[in-house]
Amino acid sequence: MLSLSELFFSKILLLKRFVSNVQIIEGVSEKERLENLGILKDFGEIMLDKRYITPAQYEQVRLIQRHTLLTCKSCGLKYHLDELAAEDHFQCEVCQAIIISLSELASLDLEPLLHDQSNSSNLIESEFFKLESSHSASVDTTSPSAVAHKHSTLRFSSLDESLSLLGSKIANYQLLEKIGEGGSCVVFKAETPQKEIVAMKLLKNTGEQEENIVRRLVQEAKLTKKLRHPNIVQLFDSGSEQGYYFLVMEYIQGETLREKILREIQLNPSEAVDILEQVLYGLEVAHKAKIIHRDIKPDNIMITQDGVAKLADFGLARGMNIDAHITKTGLIVGTPYYMSPEQAQGHSLDHRCDIYSLGATFFYMLTGKVPFQGTTPIEIILKHISKDVESPKKYNPHIPDEICYIVFKMMAKDPANRYQSTQEVLKDIHRIRLCLQLPYQKTFTCICGEPYTYVPQYPSSIRQCRKCSYQFWLPPPHSQSRVTYFYPDWKEIVLAKIAINHGWFSPQEAAQFLILLIEAKNYGIEKEAEDIFGELGLGRDRVFRLQQELKNIIHEEESTALFGQIALQKGYITLSQLRSALRHQQQNPLYIGEILVQQGTLASSHRADVLSYQNKLVASPLDIELRKNLLQEKNISRSLVQTCFREVVERSSKESNLNLARLLLERNAISRHQINRQLYEIFQQILLSNAFSF
């Protein structure tokens, strides 16, 4: 049987005269045949496979589907037509009203939806629903990567007004493409003077009272500029110009948590716990900065293409212990379906209101249902205040009791009975993971951009990309709870160079070896260089020869070009002491640094300092090359790259293992696979140069 969205797809195919009735019937028969075999396949893909439609026609109909909105008249919630995976009938997730049935959709004339988007007649309406094109609808389809609070009285006067802004500049941001629209705002993909891509949300004021509201929100948004974490959508700028109030945020490609759940109905407990954990890490940073979010909900959590959860929409955030109302407007800030009892009653708030809202969101992840349902916002709010939340097991019996406990404690009515901090929730999550041995899915992206979904496990294993044949580690559990990035030391680069000189590795294979070595360090995988050589197919005899040649080079280079010269330059040893150690080395196969320490002429701390300086001789050129390459990338902040590079230069004399890659990851400016791709190219250049010829 076709789902509602597939039925809609088939009707548009017929209206567009892309297919005949006979071809539709054959496509439905093929779908039923596959389902009987246990194979689930989208109807549109079946029509593509049978070559009844072209890829261009498929995309054209999908675009119409994505731009068609179904509105529940009972509660006003809106759905995209491509979200309706239900069969027989579709029930509103909030008020539980049956909006539309399969038979009703089958009988509808969808011709009005194909009218020109400037035509106001592209609306289909019944007692329970409205169907309309999102091009003409005054509805919020804003990406949460640039969302602020919605005020229905603040709006653009017409669609043409927002479109007329394309190509123009506001506050030095060039508006490139419209990516979202709401009754109060329009969101654009924009470009900074440094050619960085950002998301810019514009709100237009229409009166003095609304102007004061939005000015206050923009002012509050400035609080969040200092929040930098991989699990937070970063706010870059805010202000007003040319009659528009604007927020400039990180541009993210992905989907909201709500969109993900609508597509998947409900998440398995392991994946839900994983997303909760990531959001908690981001929220922890905000709470430490004494900022509360006040509007945590599935629409304000973004899931990137790499599977990273990011908390968005800090436009409503304020400092701790504030009033839940916005001064004299009488407007309660927050979303009724996820609002804490104290927030609903207008009491003073602290960080525990966020824990409640995140608990309600966690409930939605596990069940696909909101915790409390009602026909009006007031009814829902009253239930948050007075009614106990039902067990998630009612909707998903496979949820472990330990996870239900976390939901109940996060959503306790009295803030004193909740978790008192994000750290307390994280502690219980980690304990439950160990007890239940929960598998959970992660997404890893190869340097070519190909995504992989996997269940982290020990020991980690090396996989080969199905697209580009590149080899990579699948990160083990909890490998990215903190941001790290280690460069290889000079000896490891020398090993790779020796392997090339012998013809055992190509420059590409040697560069791949170095990336695998880096990621083993970053992920805490206990693998040495010889282990990784073995993983890449290099025999034991060749690995032994590599190690012997490296020792010969180290003895020569450490004493003359590297260790000895650095130790002399720093004044740690004299020339006569170095010569004495060199004579001793002829009878003892030790590193020159070890000999100097044994002879008592060099302190262990000084030896560590010299070795650290040696590593910086490698790190500095890598940072210079990485900076040069990243400045050529369009989707990476040039100004942030320059700022981080200057910071590395200033701090490197005081901090070990500090490099440009690590700072950019900490600033949430780049992903690991992007850095790995850049270093993969840089390593090839270095290994082919004379910089490491022995």
ZAVEX-418211 format. One record per residue (C-alpha): y, z negated, x negated; residue in one letter. Coordinates in steps of 0.001 Angstrom, whole numbers, plus 524288, in hexadecimal, padded with zeros to 5 digits. Example, Ala and Ser with C-alpha at 12.3 -4.5 7.8 and 13.67 -1.06 7.14 Angstrom:
7EE6C7E1887CFF4a7FBDC7E41C7CA9As
//
This chain:
800008000080000m80DC0802EC7FB4El8172F7F7C57F906s824977F7FE7FF7Al82B177FD2E7F332s82094807B47F19Be8222180BD07FFD2l830C180CF67FDA4f82DFD815137F16Ef8252381E5C7F91Cs82F278201B80411k839DF823A67FA55i830AB82D7C7F3D9l82EF58341780115l83D788339F8045Fl840A4839CE7F73Dk83607844057FA08r82FD7841497ECE3f82243840987F31Dv81B16844397FF8Fs8149083B2C80976n8074F83FB88046Fv80AC783BAA7F68Aq80F3982E3E7FB4Ai8023982C6E80269i7FAB98307B7F636e802A9826EB7EE03g7FFCB81BC57F77Ev7F14781F377F75Ds7F13D81EFC7E880e7F7E6811A17E870k7ED8C80C3B7F1CEe7E2A4812057E97Br7E81580B8E7DD38l7E9C77FE767E42Ee7DB897FECC7E854n7D83C8001D7D9DFl7E0D97F4647D6C5g7EB9F7FCD37D0BCi7F9857F9CF7D522l802EA805127D325k8107B807C47D865d81137812737E2B4f81C28819687DB7Bg8141F819DB7CEFAe808BA81F8F7D69Ei8117882A687DBD3m815DB82CD87CDD6l807EA82D387C8C4d80411837117D33Dk8100983F257CF4Br8152D83F5A7DD28y8226083B097D7D6i8295583C9D7CAD2t82E03831287C26Ep83C10834C67C60Aa838D7834217D490q831D9827287D29Ay83DD9821557CBD9e846E8826CA7D645q83F71820197E147v83E178137F7D970r84CE2813707D792l84EEF8147A7E64Ai8451E809747E7FCq84BF8800B97DE1Er8592B8033C7E486h85476800107F23Et856637F2257F6D7l84F557EAE7801B7l857537DFBE80783t851377D49C80F20c85A2E7D23781AC1k8555E7C43E81C54s85A357BF1E80F47c861327CA9480900g8584A7CB987FD23l857477D94A7F791k84BA77E02E7F16Ey84A3C7ECF67EA16h8408B7F6357F061l838B37F7597E3E3d836087E8877E4AEe82E437E9567F157l8202D7E8B77ECC1a81BAA7E2AC7F9A9a812947E9C4802E8e812EC7E93D811E6d81FE17E1DB81299h82A427DBF7809CBf82E497CDC580B80q83B107C87080613c838437BF647FAC0e842D97B5D07FEE8v843347B4F480DC9c835547BA3680FC6q839F07C39F81A63a831E97D01781BABi83BFD7DA468181Bi834B77E70F81928i826D57EBB081BB1s81F747F74281644l81ECF7FDC6823A6s82D5B7FBCF825BFe830AB801DE8189El8277680D2F81B7Da82F0981053827EBs83C9C80F91821D2l844CB81B8C81F0Ad8496C8199181113l85206825A5810D5e85ED881DAD810F5p85B3281788803DEl85B85824F07FD7Bl869A58278180161h8740D8285B7F6ECd876D081A9B7F1FAq8851981BA17F60Fs8808D81D8580419n8819C810F180BF1s876DE814E68154Es86B888129380BE1n867778063781310l85B3E8036F81B22i85B9A7F7168235Be852917EF9A82C78s852517E20D83288e84C307DC1082656f850877E46381AD3f85A037EDFE814F2k8565D7F91B80BB9l8616B7FEBC803B7e8648C805307F6CFs869527FB917EC94s873BA805887E8DEh87AA5802B37F597s876297F4CA7F7FFa87F257E9807F4FEs8742D7E1BC7EEEBv8722C7DAC07E234d868EF7E22A7D951t86F2E7DC7D7CD53t8672C7DAC57C106s8666E7CC5B7BDC0p86A067CF9D7AFB4s878067CFD47B4B4a8787D7C8137C154v882E47BEEE7C679a884547B7FA7D376h8857C7C0DC7DF6Dk8918F7BF527E808h890907C7E67F3F8s89F507C8D17F54At8A0D97CE797E7BBl89D137DCB27E7AFr8A0A17EA257E338f8A7787F1787EE15s89E0B7FCE07ED2As892EF802A27E585l89C3C80CDB7E041d8A4BD8024D7DA1Be899A37FD3E7D194s8951C80AEC7CDFEl8A2FA80EAB7CA3Bs8A26B804467BF98l897AE80B747B835l89CBA80FFC7AB10g8A874806F17ABA4s8AB1D7FB0F7A33Ek8ACF77ED167A7A6i8B0287E31779D29a8ABCB7ECEB792B7n89E6A7EEC179914y89AFD7FCE579C2Dq893D37FDB87A933l88846806ED7A75El87F4A805A27B30Ce87E837FE237BFBEk8723B7F5B57BFABi874347EC9E7CB3Cg87CCE7E9E67D6F3e87F567DEB77E04Cg888B57DB377EB05g891357D4207E12Cs88EDF7DB697D495c88A1D7E71A7CD18v8828A7E6907C05Av884127F1157B611f87D1C7F47B7A99Bk888727F4367A00Fa88B867F69A791CFe893DB7EE57788D4t89D4F7F40677EB9p892737F176774C5q889397FA3D77CCBk881217EEB97818Ce87A987EFCC78EE6i87D787E4A179858v87CF87E1C37A6E7a88A537DFE97AD31m88BF87DA307BAABk898C97DC877C1BCl89DC57D48D7CD23l8A9E17D9237D445k8B2F87CF2D7DA79n8B8A87D1A37E7F7t8C06D7C5467EA20g8C6647B9647E3B5e8BBA47B0067E80Eq8B0B27B8F57E326e8B83D7BB017D698e8B8357AC637D416n8A98D7AB9C7D6AAi8A6237B6747CD4Dv8AFA77B1D87C2EAr8A8CC7A4B17C343r89B807AB1F7C1FBl8A0037B3717B68Cv8A5B07A75F7B007q898DC7A01E7B1DBe891567ABB77AC67a8988C7A9E579F8Ck890F379D3779DE8l884627A4CF79C5Dt888A37AE0D79181k8836A7A49678761k875BE7A4AA78D4Cl86D487ACAC7841Dr85EAC7ACCE78619h854277B748787C6p8518D7B21B7958Bn85FB27B2EC79A34i867267BF3279DEFv8731D7BE377956Dq880E67BE9979AD5l88A277C5887918Bf8973A7C5FC79878d89E857C3157A513s8AC3F7C4C47AA32g8B4C57CD0E7B30As8BBC37D9FB7B188e8C14C7E48C7BA76q8BE7C7DC3A7C689g8B0197DA6C7C316y8A91F7CE3A7BEA3y89E167D11B7B54Af892587CB287AE95l88C5C7D20B7A2D7v87E3B7CEC679FF5m8727E7D2E679835e86CCF7DFAC79D54y85E657DDF87A05Di8541C7E7B37A46Aq849BE7E1797ACD0g8480C7DB6F7BA38e84B3E7CEC27C107t840D07C4837C333l842467C6E07D1C8r83FA97D5617D015e833BF7D2367C7E7k82E3E7C8EB7D22Di830FB7D2537DD5Fl829457DC677D5BEr81E027D34F7D235e81E5F7CA967DE8Ci81C377BE3C7D66Aq81A4E7BB6C7C7FBl80DED7B5AB7C25Dn810187A7657BE61p80F597AA787AFDDs81A117B4B67B053e8227C7AC327B937a821747A0D87AF9Ev825177A9FE7A46Bd8317E7AEA77AB54i834F97A0AA7AF25l8338879C837A0F7e83C857A74879C13q8471A7A4347A61Cv84634795C97A299l848FA799057944Dy855497A04779862g8595A795C17A206l8578A78B6279797e8621E791DF78F5Cv86B7F791F779AFAa868F5783B979E41h86AFE77F9779021k878417864279106a87AAE77E1579D61k87A9278A1F7A619i8730E78AB17B2DEi86F8A797C27B8F0h86FFA7940E7C780r869DC7A0B57CC75d85C527A2437C67Ci854217AB877CEBBk84AF07B7237CC94p8564A7C0C67CD95d85CE17BA067C213n851487BAC57B8E9i84FAC7C7AB7B1E6m842A87CC537AC62i844E57D6177A169t83C2D7E18A79E12q836927D8EE79331d832CF7CE6C79D0Dg83D7B7C4F1798E4v8432B7BC7E7A3C0a851F27BAF97A33Ek85A157B1F17AB89l865D47B9527B0E5a871FC7B73B7B92Ed878B77ABDF7B28Cf884F67B02C7B9E6g883527A43D7C2BAl8809B79ACB7B7A9a8893578EE47B5ECr889577828B7ADF3g8811A776C37B19Cm884B576D997BCC2n88C82777417C4E7i88DE4778327D386d884C5781C27DA2Ca88FF3787BC7E201h89A16790FC7DC9Di8A652788E67DF4Dt8AC4578C007EC95k8A497798087F023t899887909A7F697g88FC4799AA7EFDBl8833F793637EB00i87F8E7997E7DE0Dv8715B79D747DCD2g866A17A45F7E467t860DD79D0E7F034p852B77A0CC7ED5Dy852F279A3C7DFEBy85DBB790177E1A2m85BE1781D27DE03s85DFF777847E89Cp869C4771987E1B0e86FB877F197E02Cq86D8A781F67EE97a8745D775407F259q87FFF777B57E978g87D4A76C127E0A2h880F076BA47D25As8775E773437C9F1l870F4771CF7BCC6d866C9779AF7B54Ah85BC2774EC7BE23r8604D77DF37C915c85C52789557C036d84EDB783587BE73i84D38782F87CD46y8518D7912C7CEF6s8489C795987C408l83D8678E1B7CA8Fg84031795687D73Ba840157A2187CF85t8333379E157C93Ef82DB579BE57D6FEf831E57A9CD7DA77y82B5B7AF347CE33m81E7C7A88C7D17Al81E217AB9B7DFFFt827047B7317E2B8g82D917AE747ECF7k83A227A6967ECCEv837DA797C67EDEEp83F08796767FAD7f840DD7A0BF80557q84A297A171810C2g851D67AA888196Ft85F227A5F58146Ct864577A0EC8075Cp8676C793B780D9Fi8595B7921B81224e854717950F80471i85E2478B967FE4Ai85A0E780A780790l84BD77829E803A7k84F817814C7F53Dh855F97745B7F89Ei84BA776E668017Ds83E897758E800EBk83439774207F659d8301B780B37EFB7v8228B785C17F329e81803786F67E8E9s817FB794577E23Ep80937793F57E454k80B89797397F2A4k80F437A4FE7EE70y807307A6087E208n7FB1D79D257E16Ep7F8A47A0C17D329h80482799447CE54i8000878D5E7C652p8041577FE57CB4Cd80B2577D497BE79e81445788C47C0F9i816B97843A7CEF8c81AA2777137C928y8252377DBE7C0F8i82A867847E7CD26v82AE2777B27D4DCf8318A770377C9EEk83BA777ACE7C759m83EC677B3C7D5F4m83F7C76CA57D8A2a84A42769B87E2A3k84FFB75E9F7DAAAd854D6763487CD4Dp85013756697C77Ea8421875A1A7CB09n842CB7679B7C4CBr840C576B547B6B5y84CCD7661A7AFEEq84DEC771347A622s8489077EA37A2EFt84174778677977Aq8398C76FF57A0DAe8354A77BFF7A883v831C57834379C01l829CE777A67975Bk8219F7780B7A3DBd82028786DB7A2F7i81AD4785EF7951Fh811A677AE4798F9r80C82782857A4AAi80A8F78EC779C82r802067873C7930El7FA527805779DC3c7F81478C377A655l7F7757960979B1Eq8001879EE77A323l800407AD2279EEAp80D557B3827A0EAy812047C14D79F07q81C297C56C79524k822487D28D79280t8235C7D7D8784AEf82AE77E41F78109t826F27ECF1775CCc8316A7F27276CC3i830247FF6677415c833DE7F885780D2g826427F882786E6e8240A7EBB278E85p817387E41178E66y813417D949797E2t809797CF9579264y804B27C18A79341v8089B7B9F6786E4p7FD457B38478000q7F8E87ADAE77313y7F6027B39D769BAp7FFC27BEA176B20s7FAFB7CC63768ACs800827D92E763AAi801557E43876D70r804547F2A376BE6q80E9C7F90077476c808DF8030477DBDr8153D80B2177C8Ck8190080B4F76E1Dc80CFA8051D76753s815A67FA8E76173y80E717ED9E75F47q813EF7E07076361f8108A7D241765EBw80F937CDBF77400l817A27C12577399p80F797B4C9775E0p812F07AA8878042p820297A3B177EBBh823927AC627732Ds8317E7AED1777E2q835B77A15377C5Ds83F8B7A1A87713Br846797ACDA76AA8v841B07AFE475CE6t841AF7BBC075433y83CE77BBCC74629f83E9D7C6E473C8Ay833E37C9B57327Fp836447C474724E3d837977CD9A7194Bw829727CBA0714FCk8245D7D0997221Be82CC67DCC072117i8278D7DED071354v819977DDE37189Bl81CAB7E89472281a8229F7F0F2717C3k816837EF7670F18i80DDA7F3BB71A6Aa8163C8000C71BE1i815CA802C570D41n806DD8029070DA5h806BE80B9F71965g7FFDE8016E721B4w80AFE800E572B93f8150680A9C73049s82333805B4730F5p821768046B73FBBq815147FC3673E30e81B827F3B2733D0a8275B7F18373C9Ca81E287EDF6747B2q817717E41473EB9f824A47DD9373C42l827E47DCF074AD1i81A8F7D6EB74DAFl81D0A7CD03742E3l82A747C9C67488Ci8252B7C7FF7564Be819F37BF777517Aa824487B65374BDDk82CDD7B73A7580Fn821B07B4627616Ay81B7B7A9C875910g80F1D7B1D9756E1i808007ACA374AE9e805CF7B97E743E3k809107BC4B735BEe80BFA7C99372FC0a7FDCF7CB7C72B89e7F9157C8A673974d802107D30073F1Bi7FE197DCE2734BEf7F01C7DA867392Ag7F4057DC4474786e7F9D37E965743BEl7ED2C7EDDF73D6Dg7EFC97EB5872F00l7E33E7E71972817g7E1D07DA22720F1r7E1347E07671398d7EE157E770715C4r7F4887DB2571B1Ev7F0017D3E670ECDf7F5C57DE9B70624r802A87DDB370D7Dl803497CF0E70B1Eq8004A7D08C6FCA0q80AAF7DAE76FAB8e8146E7D2957022Dl811987C70E6F91Ck814197CF666ED26n820E57D4306F2E1i824ED7C6776F6FBi8226F7C0DE6E96Ah82AAA7CB716E348e835517CC4A6ED88e836877BDF36F0F4e838A87BA646E2BCs8422F7C52F6DF63t848B27CC0E6EACDa847477C2106F593l843967B3CB6F442f8478C7B1BE6E613g854937B8BA6E761q8580F7B1996F3F6i854607A4546EE32a85C877A73D6E214l867FA7AC166EA3Bq867E379FBC6F291k867837972C6E669g85A95790DB6E9ECy85450794216DCBCi85872798716CF2Ct8543D7A4E16C82El84BD979D0D6BE9Bs844E87964F6CA00q842227A38B6D031l83CB27A8DA6C35Fr833F779CE16C1EAs82EAF79EFE6CFB0a82C337AD6F6CCC9l824267A9E06C0BBr81C7F7A01B6C8E0h81A1D7AA6A6D344q812977B2E46C99Cq807B67A8A96C974q809077A4306D7B6n808B47ADC96E31Fp813177A6616EAECl820017AAA06F0CAy82B5B7A7ED6E7B8i8316779EC76F1C5g8251B7967A6F254e824C27956B6E37Fi8330A791206E2CAl830777867E6ECFBv82429781EE6E5BFq82BC0781316D8FBq83606778C36DFA7g8410E7823B6DC8Et843307868F6EAB3l8441277DF26F6C6a83B76781AC7025Fs8477D7827570B05s84DC978BF270158h841717944870138r841E8794E17102Ea8503A798CD70F69d84D337A3E8705E5v841FA7A8D070E59l84ADC7A86B71A71s855137B03571306y84AAF7BA3C70F5Eq8475D7BC2571DA9n855BF7BE2C720D3k855DB7C96871729l84CFC7D00572120v853357CA9372D79a860F47CEDE72A15s85DCA7DD7372889p8559F7DCE873501l861057D6F873C7Ad86A427E14C73722i861307EC5573B43e85E4D7E60B74870l86CD17E47A74B17r86F647F2AB74793k864877F79275090n8682D7EED375C0El8765D7F32575BAFl8715F800C175F0Fq86A2E7FBCF76B31e8715A7FDD57780Dk86B2E7F2F07800Bn86D8B7E8087762Bi87A607E0B0774EFs881257E5AA7689Fr88AA47DA407685Fs87F797D06D76986l878197D71975E61v884337D60E755C5q886877C7E6759A7t878767C3F8756CEc878857CB1B749BEf884CC7C3CC7457Br87E917B708749D3e8725D7B9D1741BCv87ABE7BC54735B8v882377AF9E737D2e876707A6FE73ADBr86BCC7ACC27322Fs86F807A48272661s86CF17982472E5Fk8618179C047371Be854337A18B733BFs84D777ABE473C15n85A737AFFE7420Dl85B9A7BE9074466n8622F7C86C74D3Cl855FE7CAC77557Fa8549C7BC5F758C6r862E07BAB475C96l862A77C6C07654El856827C18C76C31l85D087B44D76DF9e868F47BB10773CDr860227C28B77D20n865ED7CF6377818a859507D66D774D8i84AB27D5A377782s83FF87D38376D67r83A5A7E11276F2Fh847D67E6F776C89q8491F7DF4A75FDCi83B3E7E2B175BDBn83DF17F11C75E53r84A177F09E75598q8432E7E93974A9Cl8377A7F25874B78y8409C7FD94747E0e847E27F59973D9Ei83B557F160736CFf837027FF84735A4q843E98030072F31q843037F775725D0i834E27FA317222Al837F68086E71F4El843B4804D7716E7s843B28002E708D8n8482B7F29370CC1a83A5C7ED4D70AF2f834517F5DB70080s82BE57EEFA6F64Df
//
